[in-house]
Amino acid sequence: MQFRKLGNTGKELSAIGLGCMGMSFAYGPADEQESINTLHKALDLGVNFWDTADMYANGENEKLISKVLVPNRDKIFIATKFGFRFKDGKASHSGAPGTYFDGSPEWVRQAVDASLQRLKVDEIDLYYAHRIDPNIPVEETVGAMVELVKAGKVKYIGLSEASASSIRKANAVHPITALQSEYSLLTRDVENEILPVIRELGITLVPYSPLARGLFSNINDVQNFGAEDFRKSLPRYQDEYLENNRKLAQEINDFAASKGVKGTQLALAWVLNQGEDIIPIPGTKRIKYLEENIAATDLKLSGEDLITIDSILKKYPHVGERYSEGSMKLVNN
Ligand SMILES: NC(=O)c1ccc[n+]([C@@H]2O[C@H](COP(=O)([O-])OP(=O)(O)OC[C@H]3O[C@@H](n4cnc5c(N)ncnc54)[C@H](OP(=O)(O)O)[C@@H]3O)[C@@H](O)[C@H]2O)c1
């Protein structure tokens, strides 16, 4: 396993983490035993940076992970997130009616205790604000998170999908260790403004959905997604974008095959290639995919490869927004 430095912490984590969301939520049915086996395999193979959130299946994902986390506490760096709430208490996704975001200090204090209980640990290694609450100054949310650090409930503080200006304001209150934002071949929003700011401040980028939610491997399967599959709500799997993205995926997969790898591996290698200060967290519930993703950390892309990838992306620019309209309002605040 290769390792990369985490922000200004002096810690080194595996060059890819493990996104655990799909083990309980969002991407179709999951098998609990298969997920647990995948967590054990991640541990054996040195993937020591695991990612969850309190909202994934309304806390069930944190409970699932705790089964492997607790007996192996010193070997895993655990990250979780807070802020999404459900009006009727029923688990849902970020853009669903009845889901709202709460970055208030009162909620920060309640949410952390609930996560600690579900994870069955004394301290969370990295605690992210899942979004920036547009109705609350970011300094207030982060101020409440600093109290958690002082109380020994949280070691490091992170933000997710924050704007460059919020990152600066937050970092002035307390050093921010990581920014978790979507970053992949199809989502490059962070490149212009945000990446330069976090590099200046020594904050690690943790790209989520680095495989574009599996689009390279599942776009031809969209008709088989179940009713609850979150991807059904995403523009990228709908209307004219679906056709564009099918062709894009096909060409990326063909190019990957010419190099003897899978499109998902090429996509992950591209993200890893963007800088040593980037630690992506590809998500999977399967050992086979986990192993393939780890193998992608050894895949070197040449200047020529990057040019070919860029030319494919330019050929199919109508990829569609990454979220529905409602969810887009909660990013880059
Ligand atoms: N901060 C945020 O707002 C936010 C938002 C979304 C996600 N996240 C975090 O980021 C993590 C990763 O993102 P993500 O899960 O949304 O998307 P992703 O990593 O881009 O893609 C996950 C999808 O790709 C499939 N996959 C993974 N490896 C594969 C392989 N080698 N070959 C073929 N298919 C493969 C998975 O299938 P299987 O499910 O069948 O294994 C799953 O459907 C999540 O688990 C979550 O922890 C954070």
The ligand as a MOL file (V3000), in Angstrom:
LIG
                    3D

  0  0  0     0  0            999 V3000
M  V30 BEGIN CTAB
M  V30 COUNTS 48 52 0 0 0
M  V30 BEGIN ATOM
M  V30 1 N -19.3430 14.2960 1.1960 0
M  V30 2 C -20.3480 13.9480 0.4410 0
M  V30 3 O -21.3030 14.7040 0.2220 0
M  V30 4 C -20.3480 12.5740 -0.1980 0
M  V30 5 C -21.2200 12.2890 -1.2570 0
M  V30 6 C -21.1550 11.0030 -1.8290 0
M  V30 7 C -20.2600 10.0570 -1.3530 0
M  V30 8 N -19.4350 10.3680 -0.3060 0 CHG=1
M  V30 9 C -18.4490 9.3820 0.2140 0
M  V30 10 O -17.5660 9.0400 -0.8390 0
M  V30 11 C -17.5230 7.6180 -1.0000 0
M  V30 12 C -17.2610 7.2720 -2.4590 0
M  V30 13 O -18.1990 7.8610 -3.3220 0
M  V30 14 P -19.3700 7.0340 -4.0380 0
M  V30 15 O -19.5090 5.7170 -3.3790 0
M  V30 16 O -20.5240 7.9590 -4.0930 0 CHG=-1
M  V30 17 O -18.9020 6.8960 -5.5480 0
M  V30 18 P -17.6990 6.2030 -6.2960 0
M  V30 19 O -16.6490 5.7960 -5.3700 0
M  V30 20 O -17.3620 7.1290 -7.4130 0
M  V30 21 O -18.4190 4.9460 -6.9570 0
M  V30 22 C -19.0610 3.9530 -6.2240 0
M  V30 23 C -19.7360 3.0100 -7.2080 0
M  V30 24 O -18.7520 2.4360 -8.0500 0
M  V30 25 C -18.8210 1.0270 -7.9840 0
M  V30 26 N -17.4320 0.5290 -8.0320 0
M  V30 27 C -16.4560 0.7440 -7.1130 0
M  V30 28 N -15.3150 0.1640 -7.5090 0
M  V30 29 C -15.5680 -0.4260 -8.6890 0
M  V30 30 C -14.8070 -1.2210 -9.5830 0
M  V30 31 N -13.5210 -1.4730 -9.3240 0
M  V30 32 N -15.3950 -1.6910 -10.7140 0
M  V30 33 C -16.6960 -1.4140 -10.9650 0
M  V30 34 N -17.4770 -0.6790 -10.1680 0
M  V30 35 C -16.9240 -0.2020 -9.0300 0
M  V30 36 C -19.5220 0.7080 -6.6870 0
M  V30 37 O -20.1740 -0.5380 -6.8110 0
M  V30 38 P -20.6560 -1.4160 -5.5550 0
M  V30 39 O -21.5250 -0.4850 -4.7310 0
M  V30 40 O -21.4160 -2.5010 -6.2020 0
M  V30 41 O -19.4720 -1.8780 -4.8120 0
M  V30 42 C -20.4920 1.8770 -6.5700 0
M  V30 43 O -21.6340 1.6310 -7.3530 0
M  V30 44 C -18.8780 7.1550 -0.4590 0
M  V30 45 O -18.8620 5.7920 -0.1000 0
M  V30 46 C -19.0740 8.0780 0.7110 0
M  V30 47 O -18.3680 7.6020 1.8460 0
M  V30 48 C -19.4620 11.6060 0.2570 0
M  V30 END ATOM
M  V30 BEGIN BOND
M  V30 1 1 1 2
M  V30 2 2 2 3
M  V30 3 1 2 4
M  V30 4 1 4 5
M  V30 5 2 4 48
M  V30 6 2 5 6
M  V30 7 1 6 7
M  V30 8 2 7 8
M  V30 9 1 8 9
M  V30 10 1 8 48
M  V30 11 1 9 10
M  V30 12 1 9 46
M  V30 13 1 10 11
M  V30 14 1 11 12
M  V30 15 1 11 44
M  V30 16 1 12 13
M  V30 17 1 13 14
M  V30 18 2 14 15
M  V30 19 1 14 16
M  V30 20 1 14 17
M  V30 21 1 17 18
M  V30 22 2 18 19
M  V30 23 1 18 20
M  V30 24 1 18 21
M  V30 25 1 21 22
M  V30 26 1 22 23
M  V30 27 1 23 24
M  V30 28 1 23 42
M  V30 29 1 24 25
M  V30 30 1 25 26
M  V30 31 1 25 36
M  V30 32 1 26 27
M  V30 33 1 26 35
M  V30 34 2 27 28
M  V30 35 1 28 29
M  V30 36 1 29 30
M  V30 37 2 29 35
M  V30 38 1 30 31
M  V30 39 2 30 32
M  V30 40 1 32 33
M  V30 41 2 33 34
M  V30 42 1 34 35
M  V30 43 1 36 37
M  V30 44 1 36 42
M  V30 45 1 37 38
M  V30 46 2 38 39
M  V30 47 1 38 40
M  V30 48 1 38 41
M  V30 49 1 42 43
M  V30 50 1 44 45
M  V30 51 1 44 46
M  V30 52 1 46 47
M  V30 END BOND
M  V30 END CTAB
M  END
